[in-house]
Amino acid sequence: MSYNNQYQSNPYQQAPQSEAGYGGYGQPEQHELQSYGQPYDQQQPYGAPAPQQAGVQSATPVLSQQDFLQRVSAIRNEIQSLTNSVHSIAQLHQRALTSSDGAAQKQLEALTAQTQLQNTSIRDQIRQLKGDTERTTDGSFGLKKRQFESLNKDYKSEIQKFLQEEQTYKERYREQIARQFRIVNPEASEEEVREAADADWGNEGIFQTALRSNRSGQASAVLGNVRARHNELQKIEQSIIELAGLFQDLDALIIQQGAVIERAEEQTEQTNVNLDKGNEQVSKGIESARRRRKLKWWCALVVFLIVLAIALGVGISIGVKKAADSNTSPK
């Protein structure tokens, strides 16, 4: 069973056709948030401003708190849908392992393609919420930051579950390849079985070499099944690589939030500096007011003493004059 012509593009990462994995499924779809035809490692990094189109204003408006919470709620609904898809993928993996008609495998491929597009959509929406949180300068920043971190954490948890499912079925596909190889080569050693499980069964030379050891019709059919399982295993391995890259990018979103915190800390520190300067100015003002009050009291005391001295001078002068007049008057 060959899928090489069906998977040539990838919503996460564009890979060569010879490595056809779960990645691309027909022509890349366009989503309102980004172009899926763009290689994953060439997409805009988290937090980077999106490229501006001609005539579009560069400034992006900040969401109100209500609009932000509505978007968070919508993304959580998409994450719940993703959870259901992951469960369905696990069931289809199990059917594909026990079925030889290919129907389950086709359903698995279609659902995996849909899930990858959904993953990319959720990732981009979370990235947009991050950018909005970083642009927020009013009192809603704290709430937005908490909502963003909680949402990102929950999404990472779902991606981790998806990774675990793919890892589990990767091992089951390898075990099935080993069992089927033993059917064709019952005398094979453990080392040969391990090599067969890890071999590139898409390589015609390896397939023909294994077939020469057993020319029966059953052996040919079994080895054909081994080759099909190897192709499916390659798709799972590609899916694991893509999911691991997505998980790392979600980790980077948390790390890059440190820049927001640092800016907030810088603003807080500057506010504290301004408060200290203000307190210093207030202290100086209080001290100046005290000095002015003291000066007023001293001025009042000096005026009082001057008035007192004048009064005493006038009184003494009048008293001396009266005494002189009384001494000169006839007896």
KEMARNU-111701 format. One record per residue (C-alpha): x, y, z; residue in three letters. Coordinates in Angstrom, 2 decimals. Layout:
<rs>
R xx yy zz aa
R X Y Z ALA
...
</rs>
This chain:
<rs>
R xx yy zz aa
R 0.00 0.00 0.00 MET
R 1.60 3.27 -1.06 SER
R 0.54 6.74 -0.02 TYR
R 3.42 8.68 -1.53 ASN
R 1.31 10.48 -4.11 ASN
R -1.38 11.51 -1.64 GLN
R 0.67 13.38 0.93 TYR
R 2.81 16.07 -0.60 GLN
R 2.11 19.06 1.60 SER
R 1.92 19.55 5.31 ASN
R 0.14 22.12 7.45 PRO
R 3.00 22.00 9.97 TYR
R 6.08 21.34 7.85 GLN
R 6.59 20.72 4.15 GLN
R 8.58 17.52 3.64 ALA
R 9.95 15.83 0.52 PRO
R 7.55 13.55 -1.29 GLN
R 9.71 10.55 -0.56 SER
R 9.06 11.10 3.16 GLU
R 5.30 11.18 2.75 ALA
R 3.97 11.17 6.29 GLY
R 0.76 12.33 7.86 TYR
R 1.80 15.84 6.85 GLY
R 0.16 16.92 3.59 GLY
R -3.18 15.88 2.25 TYR
R -3.82 17.16 -1.25 GLY
R -3.60 20.84 -2.00 GLN
R -2.88 23.00 1.04 PRO
R -5.98 24.73 2.36 GLU
R -6.05 28.40 3.18 GLN
R -7.11 29.45 6.64 HIS
R -8.00 32.98 7.60 GLU
R -5.14 33.02 10.08 LEU
R -2.28 31.83 7.84 GLN
R -1.25 29.99 4.70 SER
R -0.74 26.29 5.24 TYR
R 1.39 26.00 2.12 GLY
R 4.18 27.78 3.98 GLN
R 6.84 25.53 5.54 PRO
R 6.43 25.20 9.28 TYR
R 9.93 26.46 10.06 ASP
R 9.37 29.51 7.83 GLN
R 6.12 30.64 9.40 GLN
R 6.02 33.80 11.47 GLN
R 7.53 33.18 14.92 PRO
R 5.29 33.54 17.93 TYR
R 4.89 37.13 18.99 GLY
R 6.26 38.48 15.70 ALA
R 3.98 40.95 13.90 PRO
R 2.13 39.51 10.95 ALA
R 3.15 40.82 7.53 PRO
R 1.10 43.86 6.57 GLN
R -0.79 44.02 3.31 GLN
R -0.81 47.13 1.17 ALA
R -3.30 49.71 2.42 GLY
R -3.83 47.96 5.77 VAL
R -3.15 49.97 8.87 GLN
R -0.20 48.53 10.78 SER
R -1.57 49.21 14.27 ALA
R -3.56 46.25 15.58 THR
R -6.36 47.25 17.97 PRO
R -6.31 45.71 21.43 VAL
R -9.26 43.46 22.23 LEU
R -11.63 44.49 24.96 SER
R -11.75 42.20 27.97 GLN
R -15.13 40.82 26.85 GLN
R -13.96 40.10 23.29 ASP
R -10.80 38.46 24.63 PHE
R -12.79 36.14 26.89 LEU
R -15.14 35.26 24.02 GLN
R -12.18 34.21 21.88 ARG
R -10.77 32.15 24.74 VAL
R -14.13 30.37 25.05 SER
R -14.25 29.67 21.29 ALA
R -10.72 28.23 21.33 ILE
R -11.60 26.00 24.29 ARG
R -14.48 24.59 22.24 ASN
R -12.02 23.81 19.43 GLU
R -9.67 22.11 21.91 ILE
R -12.57 19.95 23.09 GLN
R -13.24 19.01 19.46 SER
R -9.55 18.18 19.11 LEU
R -9.79 15.89 22.15 THR
R -12.62 13.99 20.49 ASN
R -10.58 13.70 17.29 SER
R -7.60 12.29 19.18 VAL
R -9.83 9.62 20.72 HIS
R -11.20 8.73 17.27 SER
R -7.67 8.55 15.85 ILE
R -6.73 6.05 18.56 ALA
R -9.71 3.88 17.67 GLN
R -8.89 4.04 13.96 LEU
R -5.28 3.08 14.66 HIS
R -6.54 -0.01 16.44 GLN
R -8.83 -0.90 13.53 ARG
R -6.04 -0.34 11.01 ALA
R -3.79 -2.73 12.90 LEU
R -6.37 -5.53 12.77 THR
R -7.87 -4.82 9.33 SER
R -6.45 -5.50 5.90 SER
R -9.12 -3.89 3.70 ASP
R -7.67 -0.38 3.98 GLY
R -10.95 1.33 4.89 ALA
R -9.86 2.13 8.44 ALA
R -6.53 3.41 7.17 GLN
R -8.23 5.81 4.76 LYS
R -10.48 7.11 7.53 GLN
R -7.42 7.48 9.76 LEU
R -5.57 9.50 7.13 GLU
R -8.53 11.81 6.51 ALA
R -9.12 12.42 10.23 LEU
R -5.42 12.98 10.89 THR
R -5.30 15.57 8.09 ALA
R -8.32 17.35 9.53 GLN
R -6.81 17.24 13.03 THR
R -3.56 18.75 11.84 GLN
R -5.37 21.65 10.22 LEU
R -7.30 22.11 13.44 GLN
R -4.04 22.07 15.41 ASN
R -2.59 24.77 13.21 THR
R -5.71 26.90 13.55 SER
R -5.71 26.64 17.36 ILE
R -1.99 27.39 17.51 ARG
R -2.39 30.54 15.43 ASP
R -5.34 31.76 17.48 GLN
R -3.41 31.26 20.70 ILE
R -0.49 33.14 19.16 ARG
R -2.85 36.04 18.38 GLN
R -4.09 36.09 21.98 LEU
R -0.49 36.26 23.14 LYS
R 0.17 39.26 20.93 GLY
R -2.99 40.97 22.18 ASP
R -1.98 40.36 25.80 THR
R 1.43 41.89 25.16 GLU
R -0.16 44.99 23.64 ARG
R -2.54 45.46 26.57 THR
R -1.59 48.31 28.88 THR
R -4.76 48.81 30.93 ASP
R -6.03 46.96 33.99 GLY
R -7.20 43.94 31.97 SER
R -3.58 42.83 31.36 PHE
R -3.49 40.57 34.43 GLY
R -6.74 38.77 33.53 LEU
R -5.69 38.33 29.90 LYS
R -2.33 36.95 30.95 LYS
R -3.91 34.39 33.31 ARG
R -6.45 33.32 30.67 GLN
R -3.76 32.99 28.02 PHE
R -1.48 30.89 30.24 GLU
R -4.34 28.60 31.30 SER
R -5.47 28.14 27.69 LEU
R -1.95 27.46 26.45 ASN
R -1.38 24.95 29.25 LYS
R -4.59 23.06 28.43 ASP
R -3.72 22.96 24.73 TYR
R -0.22 21.66 25.48 LYS
R -1.83 18.93 27.57 SER
R -3.94 17.82 24.59 GLU
R -0.92 17.86 22.27 ILE
R 0.96 15.75 24.83 GLN
R -1.86 13.20 24.83 LYS
R -1.81 13.13 21.03 PHE
R 1.94 12.54 21.10 LEU
R 1.53 9.69 23.57 GLN
R -1.13 8.06 21.39 GLU
R 1.11 8.27 18.33 GLU
R 4.08 6.88 20.28 GLN
R 1.96 3.99 21.53 THR
R 0.78 3.00 18.07 TYR
R 4.23 3.49 16.61 LYS
R 5.41 0.69 18.90 GLU
R 2.39 -1.46 18.04 ARG
R 3.08 -1.10 14.32 TYR
R 6.71 -2.10 14.90 ARG
R 5.60 -5.13 16.90 GLU
R 3.26 -6.16 14.09 GLN
R 6.05 -5.82 11.52 ILE
R 8.24 -8.04 13.73 ALA
R 5.50 -10.69 14.06 ARG
R 4.84 -10.75 10.34 GLN
R 8.56 -11.00 9.57 PHE
R 8.76 -14.04 11.85 ARG
R 5.99 -15.67 9.80 ILE
R 8.13 -15.38 6.67 VAL
R 11.40 -16.16 8.50 ASN
R 10.57 -18.36 11.50 PRO
R 14.27 -19.10 12.07 GLU
R 15.23 -15.42 12.29 ALA
R 17.19 -14.34 15.37 SER
R 16.08 -11.53 17.69 GLU
R 18.66 -9.25 16.13 GLU
R 17.33 -9.96 12.64 GLU
R 13.78 -9.32 13.80 VAL
R 14.80 -5.97 15.32 ARG
R 16.57 -5.02 12.12 GLU
R 13.49 -5.96 10.11 ALA
R 11.29 -3.79 12.35 ALA
R 13.64 -0.84 11.74 ASP
R 14.31 -1.54 8.05 ALA
R 13.15 0.70 5.23 ASP
R 10.59 -1.58 3.61 TRP
R 9.88 1.06 1.03 GLY
R 13.25 0.11 -0.43 ASN
R 12.64 -2.44 -3.19 GLU
R 16.03 -4.08 -2.61 GLY
R 15.25 -4.92 1.03 ILE
R 11.84 -6.26 0.03 PHE
R 13.26 -8.53 -2.67 GLN
R 16.04 -9.76 -0.39 THR
R 13.49 -10.82 2.21 ALA
R 11.31 -12.42 -0.46 LEU
R 14.17 -14.58 -1.78 ARG
R 14.31 -16.42 1.53 SER
R 10.71 -17.58 1.11 ASN
R 9.07 -17.74 -2.31 ARG
R 5.65 -18.95 -1.18 SER
R 2.51 -17.01 -2.00 GLY
R 1.84 -16.52 1.71 GLN
R 5.31 -15.05 2.21 ALA
R 4.75 -12.57 -0.63 SER
R 1.41 -11.47 0.85 ALA
R 2.86 -11.15 4.35 VAL
R 5.81 -9.09 3.15 LEU
R 3.42 -6.88 1.21 GLY
R 1.55 -6.33 4.45 ASN
R 4.86 -5.58 6.19 VAL
R 5.61 -2.94 3.56 ARG
R 2.17 -1.37 4.09 ALA
R 2.68 -1.31 7.86 ARG
R 6.09 0.29 7.33 HIS
R 4.50 3.07 5.29 ASN
R 1.97 3.63 8.06 GLU
R 4.78 3.63 10.62 LEU
R 6.59 6.33 8.64 GLN
R 3.45 8.47 8.70 LYS
R 3.20 8.12 12.47 ILE
R 6.87 9.03 12.89 GLU
R 6.34 12.15 10.78 GLN
R 3.28 13.04 12.83 SER
R 5.30 12.67 16.04 ILE
R 7.99 15.01 14.70 ILE
R 5.39 17.61 13.77 GLU
R 3.57 17.38 17.10 LEU
R 6.86 17.63 19.00 ALA
R 7.69 20.81 17.07 GLY
R 4.26 22.23 17.88 LEU
R 4.74 21.35 21.56 PHE
R 8.08 23.17 21.63 GLN
R 6.51 26.23 20.05 ASP
R 3.81 26.28 22.72 LEU
R 6.59 26.08 25.32 ASP
R 8.19 29.08 23.64 ALA
R 4.96 31.03 24.10 LEU
R 5.27 30.61 27.86 ILE
R 8.97 31.55 27.79 ILE
R 8.36 34.67 25.72 GLN
R 5.80 35.85 28.22 GLN
R 8.83 36.71 30.36 GLY
R 9.33 39.80 28.19 ALA
R 5.87 41.02 29.19 VAL
R 6.62 40.39 32.85 ILE
R 9.96 42.17 32.57 GLU
R 8.28 45.19 31.03 ARG
R 5.68 45.20 33.79 ALA
R 8.46 44.93 36.39 GLU
R 10.33 47.80 34.73 GLU
R 7.17 49.90 34.80 GLN
R 6.61 49.00 38.46 THR
R 10.21 49.85 39.28 GLU
R 9.91 53.19 37.48 GLN
R 6.68 53.86 39.37 THR
R 8.44 53.11 42.65 ASN
R 11.27 55.46 41.67 VAL
R 8.76 58.17 40.86 ASN
R 6.99 57.54 44.17 LEU
R 10.30 57.80 46.03 ASP
R 11.06 61.06 44.27 LYS
R 7.58 62.30 45.07 GLY
R 7.97 61.35 48.73 ASN
R 11.30 63.14 48.78 GLU
R 9.71 66.27 47.35 GLN
R 6.88 66.01 49.87 VAL
R 9.41 65.68 52.70 SER
R 11.26 68.71 51.41 LYS
R 7.99 70.62 51.21 GLY
R 7.06 69.68 54.77 ILE
R 10.48 70.71 56.02 GLU
R 10.22 73.98 54.10 SER
R 6.79 74.62 55.58 ALA
R 8.15 74.00 59.06 ARG
R 10.99 76.43 58.46 ARG
R 8.52 79.03 57.18 ARG
R 6.38 78.59 60.28 ARG
R 9.44 78.96 62.51 LYS
R 10.48 82.07 60.58 LEU
R 7.00 83.52 61.03 LYS
R 7.21 82.95 64.78 TRP
R 10.64 84.55 64.93 TRP
R 9.43 87.51 62.91 CYS
R 6.42 87.86 65.21 ALA
R 8.69 87.70 68.25 LEU
R 11.02 90.35 66.81 VAL
R 8.07 92.60 66.00 VAL
R 6.72 92.08 69.49 PHE
R 10.07 92.92 71.04 LEU
R 10.37 96.02 68.85 ILE
R 6.87 97.14 69.83 VAL
R 7.66 96.40 73.47 LEU
R 10.90 98.35 73.26 ALA
R 9.11 101.29 71.65 ILE
R 6.37 101.16 74.28 ALA
R 8.92 101.03 77.07 LEU
R 10.86 103.86 75.46 GLY
R 7.75 105.99 75.16 VAL
R 6.66 105.14 78.71 GLY
R 10.03 105.92 80.20 ILE
R 10.24 109.15 78.21 SER
R 6.83 110.27 79.47 ILE
R 7.72 109.29 83.02 GLY
R 11.01 111.25 82.95 VAL
R 9.27 114.28 81.50 LYS
R 6.62 114.25 84.20 LYS
R 9.27 113.93 86.87 ALA
R 11.18 116.86 85.42 ALA
R 8.06 118.99 85.23 ASP
R 7.20 118.28 88.82 SER
R 10.68 119.26 90.01 ASN
R 10.60 122.62 88.20 THR
R 7.14 123.68 89.31 SER
R 6.93 126.53 92.14 PRO
R 6.41 125.37 95.68 LYS
</rs>
